[in-house]
Amino acid sequence: MIKKIGIVGGGQLGRMLAQAARKLGFFVTVLDPTKNSPAAQVADKQIQGSFKDMDKILELGEVSDVVTFEIESANSEALERMVTDGKEVYPSPKSLKIIKDKFGQKAFLENHDIPVANFALIENEDDIEKQSQIFGFPFLLKSRFDAYDGRGNYVVKNKEDISNAVKKLGDVPLYAEKLFPFIKELAVISVRGKNGEIITYPVVETVHKNNICHIVRSPAPVKEEVRQKAKILAEKVLNSLGDVGTYAVEMFLGENDEILVNEIAPRVHNSGHHTIEAFSVSQFEAHIRAITGMPLSEPTPLANSSVMVNILGERDGEALIKGGDTGENGIFTHIYGKMDTRKERKMGHITALGDDPEKAEKRAMDLRNNLKI
């Protein structure tokens, strides 16, 4: 019987996972290099150390019945060894290994007939020039590993820009991707249980600035046919992986209702934070239920619409919160407990519920604008 859960990573996702797990009666240990990390503040125990450290991850496994992770840079080899030693780890380290390599992820999706933008492996600067002739300008040059929130991506605008791209991205494995002219960015959170059962939350629209998610609108303001198409696509991704746990499938919506999968995340995700208040079961509780073998519960919406606004750092220094108190009547503020703030660092989020999505978004934005951190 599973009683103890280990979480690799102690940031805001680990924090909200720990809160959900403890609410369900589980003992939670988190592994994170930061003393008194956001997750450690609400968990039962923290092991202080890097989530890339083989020994520390194995130590986490020794005190846990099942292990999960909140960050893709977790050491997949250590997690694989844990599985070899008989420990349950979800999502699967094999899936994590595929997804950590952005080129490998694209190849996996393409091999399973899941639509993605055209892409190609880059091994040297000559390859970039050849690929530019195939894709045309502008196109994307991307790091294969450790890229997130737009970091590791470069839009190559012309032939002269190629050398700038190589210099900016550094001496790392790269791949190229054809630019897809999308109308909206969409995301779907799906959760797969040990028995293969899948629950899926309504598709959301994500609005990004500087490649960082700022606003999530649920449900996405798109046609019902598009919502169903996105749902089917997300569930196809999960079934292709045959994995257990929560996945976020990020998509592009193009002309004529064309949908491409941009990226998949093998974990709870920023695009699902609104589910804490907007649904009967949050993505975090659903993930805990999935990895521990509990029955999944179909999420029931508790409002006609919801909007989540990220609280991003505005300066570098100690985190000092001013204003932005949680209001009443369907508006909620979450502060992650990070000791230091940095420009564009995710420090918290606000969720507003309501019948009118535009009014809900205005309430969330007004509250955000009154908050300093």
Buried (B, 14 or more C-beta within 10 A) or exposed (E): EBEBBBBBBBBBBBBBBBBBBBEEEBBBBBBBBBEEBBBBBBBBBBBBBBBBBBEBBBBBBEEBBBBBBBBBBBBBEBBBBBBEEEBBBBBBBBBBBBBBBBBBBBBBBBEEEBEBBBBBBBEEEEBBEBBBEEBEBBBBBBBBBEBBBEEBBBEBEEEEBBEEBBEEBEEEBBBBBBBBEBEBBBBBBBBBBBEEEBBBBBBBBBBEEEEBBBBBBBBBEBEEEBBEBBBEBBBBBBBBBEBBBBBBBBBBBBEEEBBBBBBBBBBBBBBBBBBBBBBEBBBBBBBBBBBBBBEBBEBEBEBBBBBBBBBBBBEEEEBEBEEBEEBEEBBBBBBBBBEEBBEBBBBBBBBBBBEEBEEBBBBBBBBBEEBEB
